[in-house]
């Protein structure tokens, strides 16, 4: 190192003082530039130092700079549920238009629109005096027929008594014939004995003639008795015929009673048609006449009913199910009905009836769902949507359809699963697919990370980071 002596310093100071003024300007500019550069370097160095401190301890959860982020979902437990959701209209379970069977004036009508009625409750009454007279005439005809039947039965009793008397006469005549036969036999024996005595000259001819006369009288008496028997038997046959005739008259009279009673019943039935009653528990939904109006019988061609009654304690929802879902429909399938007018309130039920015949125009089938309506909340004509469970969920898994690619046509497809930080293809067996969800029958577990939209995903060893999408946020 060289040392500068004090003697040289004044000389340098003098040289500086003697310098040109422009040089001082240049030196000032250079000094400012140097100062700014140093400051910038110091700030940069400080930032780099802070960055070095931050990066000196990397967080294990942070991916490497080359990792790709992919969205994944977990397979949902429970297979695909096959549903059909169609518009539905609420209808009364039963609906009856009540017509008049007889013509007359509407005398009374105890109900109006909105009236709740019970089964067999009187609704209206039609005044028809002609019908009451018909009933009275029929009742008189029945009494007349019964009287004639009683007379016929009395004639039967008389005929049977006369028959019995003739039968007794026949028996008496038969007994008389037996007596006559005995008398004739005795006379023959006596005649033969006397005749023998005469031949031995023991008696006179007069005795023979007397016994011969007695024998002829006995024979004549026998013939007379037999003739009387024939007459009595003929009378007996005539009396039997009279008895049969009298019994036939009784049968005819009884048939006349039955006919008269039938006509009476018919007259009463027709007269009862003038009194209209409720066919079931329900509500009056239409009224077309007021008391005093003339009512024409429906049999005479009247097109207008007096009243309309609808059953509302149970309602039926009518749904038209399209052809593609018909094959899976069964009575008893669970159903949920949401009614628009009730602010989306839902009602649960089941399929009650299936038409089993499609409408050839719309290619839909009528399906009915019964809903209990004890409070009357549901009204006919309400509109909503019915969702029917055609097939319950299976025991498999399901994925958003966007996860499944490469269908083979053999019930197999491909999905991509994140394993060990890499994307791996997996072959799975698939079931039904409703367009948004696919049923997975085998090949996956419920905890597998399945790539949500795998199109464009590389199958190489590029590291990936799985970003799990919650079940409700995916298109499940």
BAGULO-759800 format. One line per field, with one value per residue (C-alpha): x negated, y negated, z negated; chain; residue in one letter; residue number from 1. Coordinates in Angstrom, 1 decimal, padded with zeros to 4 digits. Example, Ala and Ser with C-alpha at 12.3 -4.5 7.8 and 13.67 -1.06 7.14 Angstrom:
<recs>
east: (-012.3, -013.7)
north: (004.5, 001.1)
up: (-007.8, -007.1)
mol: (A, A)
type: (A, S)
seq: (1, 2)
</recs>
This chain:
<recs>
east: (000.0, -001.3, -001.1, -000.3, -002.1, -000.5, -002.5, -000.7, 002.9, 003.1, 001.9, 004.8, 007.3, 006.1, 006.5, 010.1, 010.9, 009.4, 011.6, 014.1, 017.8, 019.4, 017.5, 019.3, 022.7, 021.7, 020.4, 023.7, 025.8, 023.6, 024.0, 027.8, 027.9, 025.6, 027.7, 030.9, 029.3, 028.1, 031.5, 033.2, 030.6, 031.1, 035.0, 034.7, 032.3, 034.6, 037.6, 035.6, 034.5, 038.2, 039.2, 036.3, 037.5, 041.1, 040.0, 037.5, 040.2, 042.8, 046.2, 046.7, 050.3, 049.2, 049.0, 045.9, 045.8, 046.5, 049.6, 053.0, 056.2, 059.2, 062.8, 063.8, 067.0, 067.6, 070.1, 073.5, 074.8, 078.1, 078.7, 080.8, 084.4, 086.7, 089.3, 091.9, 093.2, 096.3, 099.1, 102.1, 105.6, 107.7, 111.1, 113.9, 113.8, 117.4, 119.7, 123.4, 125.9, 129.3, 132.2, 135.9, 137.5, 141.0, 142.5, 144.1, 143.5, 140.5, 142.2, 139.2, 135.4, 133.5, 130.0, 127.9, 124.5, 121.8, 124.1, 122.5, 124.9, 125.0, 126.0, 129.8, 130.4, 133.5, 132.5, 135.7, 139.3, 141.5, 145.2, 147.2, 150.8, 151.2, 148.6, 150.3, 153.6, 151.8, 150.6, 154.1, 155.5, 152.8, 153.5, 157.3, 156.4, 154.3, 157.2, 159.6, 157.2, 156.9, 160.7, 161.0, 158.4, 160.3, 163.5, 161.6, 160.2, 163.7, 164.9, 162.1, 163.3, 166.9, 165.8, 163.7, 166.6, 168.9, 166.2, 165.9, 169.7, 169.7, 166.7, 168.7, 171.6, 169.3, 168.1, 171.7, 172.7, 169.7, 170.8, 174.4, 173.0, 171.3, 174.7, 176.4, 173.9, 174.3, 178.1, 177.8, 175.5, 177.9, 180.8, 178.9, 178.2, 181.7, 183.0, 180.7, 181.8, 185.5, 185.0, 183.3, 186.2, 188.7, 186.9, 187.3, 190.9, 190.3, 191.8, 194.3, 193.6, 194.8, 191.8, 189.4, 191.1, 190.9, 187.2, 186.6, 188.3, 186.2, 183.1, 183.9, 184.7, 181.3, 179.6, 181.5, 180.6, 176.9, 177.1, 178.8, 176.2, 173.4, 175.0, 175.4, 171.7, 170.8, 173.0, 171.4, 167.9, 168.8, 170.1, 166.9, 164.8, 167.0, 166.4, 162.7, 162.7, 164.6, 161.9, 159.1, 161.0, 161.5, 157.7, 156.8, 159.0, 157.1, 153.8, 155.1, 156.3, 152.9, 151.2, 153.6, 152.5, 148.8, 149.5, 151.5, 148.8, 146.1, 148.1, 148.5, 144.8, 144.1, 146.5, 144.8, 141.3, 142.3, 144.0, 140.7, 138.9, 140.6, 138.3, 134.6, 132.0, 128.2, 126.4, 123.4, 121.7, 120.6, 121.1, 123.7, 121.7, 124.4, 128.1, 130.3, 133.9, 135.7, 138.9, 142.0, 140.3, 141.9, 139.5, 139.6, 138.7, 135.4, 137.3, 139.2, 135.9, 134.9, 131.2, 130.8, 130.2, 131.6, 128.4, 124.9, 123.3, 119.6, 117.8, 114.9, 113.7, 111.4, 110.1, 108.5, 105.6, 105.7, 102.3, 101.4, 098.2, 096.2, 095.5, 091.9, 092.9, 096.0, 094.2, 092.9, 096.2, 097.9, 100.8, 099.4, 096.4, 095.6, 096.6, 096.3, 098.6, 097.7, 100.7, 099.9, 102.9, 101.8, 098.4, 096.7, 098.1, 097.4, 099.6, 098.5, 100.4, 100.1, 101.2, 104.7, 105.8, 104.0, 106.1, 104.1, 104.9, 103.1, 104.7, 103.6, 103.7, 101.3, 099.6, 100.3, 102.1, 104.6, 103.4, 105.3, 103.9, 106.3, 105.8, 107.6, 109.3, 111.0, 110.6, 111.8, 108.6, 108.4, 111.0, 112.0, 110.1, 107.0, 103.8, 100.4, 097.6, 097.5, 094.2, 094.5, 091.7, 091.6, 088.6, 087.1, 083.4, 081.1, 078.2, 075.6, 073.9, 074.6, 072.6, 073.3, 073.5, 070.7, 068.3, 068.9, 067.3, 066.5, 069.7, 068.9, 072.4, 071.9, 073.0, 069.5, 068.0, 065.0, 064.5, 061.3, 060.3, 057.6, 055.3, 051.9, 052.0, 052.4, 055.5, 056.2, 058.9, 061.3, 063.7, 067.1, 070.4, 073.2, 077.0, 079.7, 079.1, 081.7, 079.6, 078.2, 077.3, 075.8, 076.1, 072.8, 073.3, 069.7, 066.1, 066.2, 066.3, 068.2, 064.9, 063.3, 062.4, 064.0, 063.1, 066.3, 065.7, 062.9, 062.9, 059.5, 057.9, 054.5, 053.8, 050.0, 048.2, 048.9, 049.5, 053.0, 054.7, 058.3, 060.8, 063.8, 067.1, 069.9, 072.7, 075.3, 073.1, 072.6, 075.2, 076.2)
north: (000.0, -003.5, -006.2, -009.7, -012.4, -015.5, -017.5, -016.0, -016.6, -020.3, -019.7, -017.2, -019.5, -022.2, -019.9, -019.1, -022.7, -023.4, -020.8, -021.8, -022.4, -019.9, -017.1, -017.7, -017.2, -013.9, -012.6, -013.6, -011.7, -008.6, -008.7, -008.7, -005.8, -003.8, -004.5, -003.4, -000.2, 000.7, 000.1, 002.3, 005.1, 004.9, 005.2, 008.1, 009.8, 009.4, 010.8, 013.7, 014.4, 014.4, 016.7, 019.0, 019.1, 019.9, 022.6, 024.1, 026.1, 027.3, 028.5, 032.3, 031.7, 029.5, 031.3, 031.3, 028.6, 031.2, 032.9, 032.6, 031.9, 034.1, 034.2, 037.5, 039.0, 042.1, 044.7, 044.3, 047.2, 048.6, 049.3, 047.4, 046.8, 046.9, 044.2, 042.7, 039.2, 038.1, 035.5, 036.6, 035.4, 035.9, 037.5, 038.4, 042.1, 042.4, 040.0, 040.4, 038.3, 038.7, 038.7, 038.8, 042.2, 040.7, 037.5, 035.0, 031.8, 031.4, 031.1, 031.0, 030.8, 030.8, 030.4, 028.0, 027.7, 028.5, 030.3, 033.4, 036.4, 039.9, 043.1, 043.5, 039.9, 038.3, 035.7, 034.8, 035.9, 035.7, 035.3, 037.8, 038.6, 041.1, 043.4, 043.5, 044.4, 047.2, 048.5, 048.5, 050.3, 052.9, 053.4, 053.9, 056.4, 058.4, 058.6, 059.7, 062.4, 063.6, 063.8, 065.8, 068.2, 068.6, 069.5, 071.9, 073.6, 073.8, 075.5, 078.0, 078.8, 079.3, 081.5, 083.6, 084.1, 085.2, 087.5, 089.1, 089.6, 091.4, 093.4, 094.5, 095.4, 097.5, 099.4, 099.9, 101.2, 103.6, 104.9, 105.4, 107.4, 109.7, 110.2, 110.8, 113.3, 115.1, 115.1, 116.5, 119.2, 120.3, 120.2, 122.4, 125.0, 125.0, 125.4, 128.3, 130.0, 129.6, 130.7, 133.9, 134.5, 134.0, 136.5, 139.0, 138.0, 136.6, 133.2, 131.7, 129.8, 126.7, 126.7, 127.0, 124.1, 121.9, 122.5, 121.9, 118.6, 117.7, 118.6, 116.3, 113.5, 114.0, 113.9, 110.7, 109.1, 109.8, 108.4, 105.3, 104.8, 105.1, 102.6, 100.2, 100.6, 099.7, 096.6, 095.6, 096.0, 093.8, 091.2, 091.5, 090.8, 087.8, 086.5, 087.1, 085.0, 082.2, 082.3, 082.0, 079.1, 077.3, 077.8, 076.4, 073.4, 073.0, 073.0, 070.5, 068.3, 068.5, 067.6, 064.7, 063.6, 063.8, 061.8, 059.2, 058.9, 058.5, 055.7, 054.2, 054.4, 052.8, 050.0, 049.4, 049.5, 046.9, 044.8, 045.0, 043.6, 040.3, 040.2, 039.8, 040.8, 040.6, 043.7, 043.3, 040.9, 037.9, 034.3, 032.6, 031.0, 030.1, 029.0, 028.3, 027.8, 026.0, 027.1, 026.5, 027.3, 030.0, 032.9, 035.2, 038.8, 039.9, 042.8, 040.1, 038.7, 036.0, 035.4, 033.3, 035.0, 033.4, 033.7, 035.0, 036.7, 037.5, 039.6, 037.6, 039.6, 041.4, 040.0, 041.5, 039.9, 040.7, 040.9, 041.7, 043.8, 043.9, 047.1, 047.5, 047.8, 049.9, 053.2, 052.5, 051.3, 053.5, 053.0, 052.1, 050.1, 047.2, 043.8, 040.2, 037.5, 033.8, 031.4, 028.0, 026.2, 027.3, 025.7, 028.9, 031.0, 034.6, 037.6, 041.2, 044.2, 047.1, 048.1, 049.4, 050.2, 050.6, 050.5, 053.2, 051.6, 048.6, 045.8, 046.3, 042.5, 041.5, 044.8, 044.4, 046.5, 045.3, 045.9, 045.0, 044.3, 044.3, 041.6, 041.4, 038.0, 038.0, 034.2, 033.4, 031.6, 033.1, 031.9, 033.3, 031.6, 030.8, 031.2, 032.4, 034.9, 038.6, 040.4, 044.2, 046.5, 049.0, 050.9, 050.7, 050.0, 053.0, 053.8, 052.5, 049.1, 046.2, 043.5, 040.3, 041.4, 039.0, 041.3, 044.3, 044.6, 047.3, 049.4, 052.8, 053.9, 057.0, 055.2, 053.9, 050.4, 048.5, 046.0, 044.3, 044.5, 042.6, 045.0, 044.2, 040.7, 042.0, 042.5, 046.2, 047.6, 050.2, 052.4, 052.6, 054.5, 052.0, 052.3, 049.8, 046.3, 043.5, 041.0, 039.3, 042.2, 045.6, 048.7, 050.5, 054.2, 055.2, 053.9, 051.0, 050.4, 047.6, 045.9, 045.8, 042.4, 042.4, 039.6, 037.6, 036.6, 038.8, 037.8, 036.4, 038.0, 039.5, 043.1, 042.4, 042.0, 038.3, 037.7, 036.4, 035.0, 036.2, 033.5, 035.3, 033.8, 034.3, 036.6, 033.9, 031.7, 034.2, 035.1, 038.2)
up: (000.0, 000.9, -001.6, -000.5, -002.3, -003.5, -001.1, 001.9, 000.7, 001.3, 004.8, 005.5, 003.9, 006.1, 009.1, 008.2, 007.8, 011.1, 012.9, 015.5, 014.3, 016.8, 015.2, 012.0, 013.7, 015.2, 011.9, 010.2, 012.8, 012.4, 008.7, 008.8, 011.3, 009.1, 006.0, 007.7, 009.0, 005.6, 004.1, 006.7, 006.2, 002.4, 002.8, 005.2, 003.0, 000.0, 002.0, 003.2, -000.3, -001.5, 001.3, 000.5, -003.1, -002.0, 000.4, -001.8, -003.6, -000.9, -002.2, -001.6, -000.4, 002.4, 005.8, 007.9, 010.5, 013.3, 011.6, 013.4, 011.4, 012.3, 010.9, 009.4, 007.8, 005.7, 007.0, 005.3, 003.3, 004.8, 008.4, 010.9, 010.0, 013.1, 012.8, 015.1, 014.4, 016.3, 016.0, 014.0, 013.5, 010.4, 010.8, 008.4, 007.5, 008.5, 010.3, 011.0, 012.9, 011.3, 013.8, 013.2, 014.1, 014.0, 015.2, 012.9, 011.0, 008.8, 005.4, 003.1, 003.4, 000.1, 001.5, 003.6, 005.1, 002.5, 000.2, -001.4, -001.3, -002.8, -001.1, -000.7, -001.8, -000.1, 002.5, 004.3, 004.8, 007.9, 007.5, 009.7, 008.5, 011.4, 009.9, 006.5, 008.2, 010.1, 006.8, 005.3, 008.3, 008.1, 004.4, 005.2, 007.9, 005.4, 003.0, 005.8, 006.8, 003.2, 002.9, 006.0, 004.8, 001.5, 003.5, 005.6, 002.5, 001.1, 004.3, 003.9, 000.4, 001.7, 004.6, 002.3, -000.1, 002.8, 004.0, 000.6, 000.4, 003.8, 002.7, -000.4, 001.9, 004.0, 000.9, -000.2, 003.2, 003.2, -000.2, 001.2, 004.1, 001.7, -000.1, 003.2, 004.2, 000.9, 001.4, 004.9, 003.8, 001.0, 003.4, 005.8, 003.1, 001.9, 005.4, 006.1, 002.8, 003.5, 007.1, 005.8, 003.4, 006.3, 008.4, 005.6, 005.3, 001.8, 002.5, 004.9, 008.1, 006.4, 004.1, 007.0, 008.7, 005.6, 005.0, 008.8, 008.4, 005.4, 007.3, 010.2, 007.7, 006.1, 009.4, 010.4, 007.2, 007.8, 011.3, 010.0, 007.3, 009.8, 012.0, 009.1, 008.4, 011.9, 011.6, 008.3, 009.7, 012.6, 010.2, 008.2, 011.3, 012.1, 008.6, 008.9, 012.0, 010.2, 007.5, 010.0, 011.8, 008.5, 007.6, 011.1, 010.3, 007.1, 008.9, 011.4, 008.6, 006.9, 010.2, 010.5, 007.0, 008.0, 011.1, 009.2, 006.6, 009.3, 010.8, 007.4, 006.8, 010.2, 009.5, 006.2, 007.7, 010.4, 007.7, 005.6, 008.6, 007.8, 004.7, 005.6, 003.1, 002.9, 004.3, 002.1, -000.3, 001.7, 002.7, 005.0, 007.8, 010.2, 010.0, 013.0, 011.7, 008.9, 007.0, 009.1, 012.5, 014.6, 014.9, 018.0, 017.5, 018.9, 020.6, 022.5, 023.9, 021.4, 021.7, 018.5, 015.1, 012.0, 010.0, 010.1, 007.1, 006.9, 004.3, 002.9, -000.2, 002.3, 005.6, 008.6, 010.5, 014.2, 015.9, 019.5, 019.5, 022.7, 024.6, 023.5, 019.9, 020.3, 020.1, 016.6, 015.2, 012.6, 010.2, 006.8, 008.1, 005.6, 006.9, 005.7, 006.9, 006.7, 007.1, 008.6, 007.0, 003.5, 003.9, 004.8, 002.0, 002.6, 002.0, 001.8, 003.2, 005.6, 009.1, 008.6, 012.2, 015.6, 018.7, 020.5, 023.8, 025.4, 027.1, 030.8, 031.4, 028.5, 027.9, 024.2, 021.6, 019.0, 015.4, 012.3, 008.8, 005.9, 003.2, -000.1, -000.5, -003.9, -004.4, -000.9, 000.0, 003.4, 005.9, 009.3, 012.1, 010.1, 012.1, 011.1, 011.9, 011.0, 010.5, 010.6, 009.5, 012.3, 010.9, 007.4, 007.1, 007.4, 005.0, 007.4, 007.7, 010.0, 011.6, 013.7, 017.3, 018.2, 016.3, 018.6, 022.0, 024.5, 024.4, 025.9, 026.7, 024.4, 021.2, 020.6, 020.6, 019.4, 016.7, 015.5, 011.8, 010.0, 008.2, 006.7, 008.2, 011.8, 014.1, 014.7, 017.1, 015.5, 017.3, 015.6, 016.2, 016.7, 016.4, 017.1, 018.2, 018.0, 019.8, 016.7, 014.5, 015.4, 013.2, 012.4, 011.8, 011.1, 011.4, 008.9, 005.2, 003.4, 002.4, 005.9, 007.3, 010.7, 013.2, 013.8, 017.4, 018.7, 022.3, 023.2, 020.1, 020.9, 019.8, 019.5, 016.2, 015.9, 012.1, 011.2, 008.2, 007.5, 006.7, 005.1, 006.2, 003.5, 004.5, 004.7, 006.9, 009.7, 012.3, 010.3)
mol: (A, A, A, A, A, A, A, A, A, A, A, A, A, A, A, A, A, A, A, A, A, A, A, A, A, A, A, A, A, A, A, A, A, A, A, A, A, A, A, A, A, A, A, A, A, A, A, A, A, A, A, A, A, A, A, A, A, A, A, A, A, A, A, A, A, A, A, A, A, A, A, A, A, A, A, A, A, A, A, A, A, A, A, A, A, A, A, A, A, A, A, A, A, A, A, A, A, A, A, A, A, A, A, A, A, A, A, A, A, A, A, A, A, A, A, A, A, A, A, A, A, A, A, A, A, A, A, A, A, A, A, A, A, A, A, A, A, A, A, A, A, A, A, A, A, A, A, A, A, A, A, A, A, A, A, A, A, A, A, A, A, A, A, A, A, A, A, A, A, A, A, A, A, A, A, A, A, A, A, A, A, A, A, A, A, A, A, A, A, A, A, A, A, A, A, A, A, A, A, A, A, A, A, A, A, A, A, A, A, A, A, A, A, A, A, A, A, A, A, A, A, A, A, A, A, A, A, A, A, A, A, A, A, A, A, A, A, A, A, A, A, A, A, A, A, A, A, A, A, A, A, A, A, A, A, A, A, A, A, A, A, A, A, A, A, A, A, A, A, A, A, A, A, A, A, A, A, A, A, A, A, A, A, A, A, A, A, A, A, A, A, A, A, A, A, A, A, A, A, A, A, A, A, A, A, A, A, A, A, A, A, A, A, A, A, A, A, A, A, A, A, A, A, A, A, A, A, A, A, A, A, A, A, A, A, A, A, A, A, A, A, A, A, A, A, A, A, A, A, A, A, A, A, A, A, A, A, A, A, A, A, A, A, A, A, A, A, A, A, A, A, A, A, A, A, A, A, A, A, A, A, A, A, A, A, A, A, A, A, A, A, A, A, A, A, A, A, A, A, A, A, A, A, A, A, A, A, A, A, A, A, A, A, A, A, A, A, A, A, A, A, A, A, A, A, A, A, A, A, A, A, A, A, A, A, A, A, A, A, A, A, A, A, A, A, A, A, A, A, A, A, A, A, A, A, A, A, A, A, A, A, A, A, A, A, A, A, A, A, A, A, A, A, A, A, A)
type: (X, X, X, X, X, X, X, X, X, X, X, X, X, X, X, X, X, X, X, X, X, X, X, X, X, X, X, X, X, X, X, X, X, X, X, X, X, X, X, X, X, X, X, X, X, X, X, X, X, X, X, X, X, X, X, X, X, X, X, X, X, X, X, X, X, X, X, X, X, X, X, X, X, X, X, X, X, X, X, X, X, X, X, X, X, X, X, X, X, X, X, X, X, X, X, X, X, X, X, X, X, X, X, X, X, X, X, X, X, X, X, X, X, X, X, X, X, X, X, X, X, X, X, X, X, X, X, X, X, X, X, X, X, X, X, X, X, X, X, X, X, X, X, X, X, X, X, X, X, X, X, X, X, X, X, X, X, X, X, X, X, X, X, X, X, X, X, X, X, X, X, X, X, X, X, X, X, X, X, X, X, X, X, X, X, X, X, X, X, X, X, X, X, X, X, X, X, X, X, X, X, X, X, X, X, X, X, X, X, X, X, X, X, X, X, X, X, X, X, X, X, X, X, X, X, X, X, X, X, X, X, X, X, X, X, X, X, X, X, X, X, X, X, X, X, X, X, X, X, X, X, X, X, X, X, X, X, X, X, X, X, X, X, X, X, X, X, X, X, X, X, X, X, X, X, X, X, X, X, X, X, X, X, X, X, X, X, X, X, X, X, X, X, X, X, X, X, X, X, X, X, X, X, X, X, X, X, X, X, X, X, X, X, X, X, X, X, X, X, X, X, X, X, X, X, X, X, X, X, X, X, X, X, X, X, X, X, X, X, X, X, X, X, X, X, X, X, X, X, X, X, X, X, X, X, X, X, X, X, X, X, X, X, X, X, X, X, X, X, X, X, X, X, X, X, X, X, X, X, X, X, X, X, X, X, X, X, X, X, X, X, X, X, X, X, X, X, X, X, X, X, X, X, X, X, X, X, X, X, X, X, X, X, X, X, X, X, X, X, X, X, X, X, X, X, X, X, X, X, X, X, X, X, X, X, X, X, X, X, X, X, X, X, X, X, X, X, X, X, X, X, X, X, X, X, X, X, X, X, X, X, X, X, X, X, X, X, X, X, X, X, X, X, X, X, X)
seq: (1, 2, 3, 4, 5, 6, 7, 8, 9, 10, 11, 12, 13, 14, 15, 16, 17, 18, 19, 20, 21, 22, 23, 24, 25, 26, 27, 28, 29, 30, 31, 32, 33, 34, 35, 36, 37, 38, 39, 40, 41, 42, 43, 44, 45, 46, 47, 48, 49, 50, 51, 52, 53, 54, 55, 56, 57, 58, 59, 60, 61, 62, 63, 64, 65, 66, 67, 68, 69, 70, 71, 72, 73, 74, 75, 76, 77, 78, 79, 80, 81, 82, 83, 84, 85, 86, 87, 88, 89, 90, 91, 92, 93, 94, 95, 96, 97, 98, 99, 100, 101, 102, 103, 104, 105, 106, 107, 108, 109, 110, 111, 112, 113, 114, 115, 116, 117, 118, 119, 120, 121, 122, 123, 124, 125, 126, 127, 128, 129, 130, 131, 132, 133, 134, 135, 136, 137, 138, 139, 140, 141, 142, 143, 144, 145, 146, 147, 148, 149, 150, 151, 152, 153, 154, 155, 156, 157, 158, 159, 160, 161, 162, 163, 164, 165, 166, 167, 168, 169, 170, 171, 172, 173, 174, 175, 176, 177, 178, 179, 180, 181, 182, 183, 184, 185, 186, 187, 188, 189, 190, 191, 192, 193, 194, 195, 196, 197, 198, 199, 200, 201, 202, 203, 204, 205, 206, 207, 208, 209, 210, 211, 212, 213, 214, 215, 216, 217, 218, 219, 220, 221, 222, 223, 224, 225, 226, 227, 228, 229, 230, 231, 232, 233, 234, 235, 236, 237, 238, 239, 240, 241, 242, 243, 244, 245, 246, 247, 248, 249, 250, 251, 252, 253, 254, 255, 256, 257, 258, 259, 260, 261, 262, 263, 264, 265, 266, 267, 268, 269, 270, 271, 272, 273, 274, 275, 276, 277, 278, 279, 280, 281, 282, 283, 284, 285, 286, 287, 288, 289, 290, 291, 292, 293, 294, 295, 296, 297, 298, 299, 300, 301, 302, 303, 304, 305, 306, 307, 308, 309, 310, 311, 312, 313, 314, 315, 316, 317, 318, 319, 320, 321, 322, 323, 324, 325, 326, 327, 328, 329, 330, 331, 332, 333, 334, 335, 336, 337, 338, 339, 340, 341, 342, 343, 344, 345, 346, 347, 348, 349, 350, 351, 352, 353, 354, 355, 356, 357, 358, 359, 360, 361, 362, 363, 364, 365, 366, 367, 368, 369, 370, 371, 372, 373, 374, 375, 376, 377, 378, 379, 380, 381, 382, 383, 384, 385, 386, 387, 388, 389, 390, 391, 392, 393, 394, 395, 396, 397, 398, 399, 400, 401, 402, 403, 404, 405, 406, 407, 408, 409, 410, 411, 412, 413, 414, 415, 416, 417, 418, 419, 420, 421, 422, 423, 424, 425, 426, 427, 428, 429, 430, 431, 432, 433, 434, 435, 436, 437, 438, 439, 440, 441, 442, 443, 444, 445, 446, 447, 448, 449, 450, 451, 452, 453, 454, 455, 456, 457, 458, 459, 460, 461, 462, 463, 464, 465, 466, 467, 468, 469, 470, 471, 472, 473, 474, 475, 476)
</recs>
